[in-house]
Amino acid sequence: MKKTIFLTFLATVLFSMVHVSVSGQTNERQTFTRENYETRRIAYITAEISLTAAEASKFFPLENEYKLKFFEIGQDCRRLIRESQNNKKMSDAEYMKLIDCNLETRLKEAQLEKEYFEKFKQILTPEKIYKYQQADIRFAREFVIVRRPSGNQNNDRDNNNNRSRR
């Protein structure tokens, strides 16, 4: 019980720190670290979906594994895209290779997502899984908005509301 109260308190404090930084501090741009981002993301998700200490201790290691595999799936495709950006005169075959790579990557990502969401169901309720998906997207959007130059925030927010996840 004490552990749950402590984690809830910690998540609330971290969430309030995230909320303060998301709502307007601009030094976030200069002080970005991957660890800081992950700490804030975990606190945000924990608070948003009301994870218990037991759920969080099982869920986040699995979710980290999922995120790493998800990132690795797209590495080859991202490399091809970077290489193509320097090539102004690409052939149709090269464009088809990029298109096929993008499609194959999205298929693999969807398969991985399905595999891991089956594992998530062993830890979380369907409601919490759904809320996790939404919180993860919201946090990423808010984080990007904070890191953009201040003149573009309102337009970007409106544009993001009209786009799908992908």
Secondary structure as UniProt FT lines:
FT   HELIX           2..22
FT   TURN            23..24
FT   HELIX           27..29
FT   TURN            30..31
FT   HELIX           34..49
FT   HELIX           53..73
FT   HELIX           75..85
FT   HELIX           92..120
FT   TURN            121..123
FT   HELIX           126..147
FT   HELIX           150..152
FT   HELIX           153..161
//
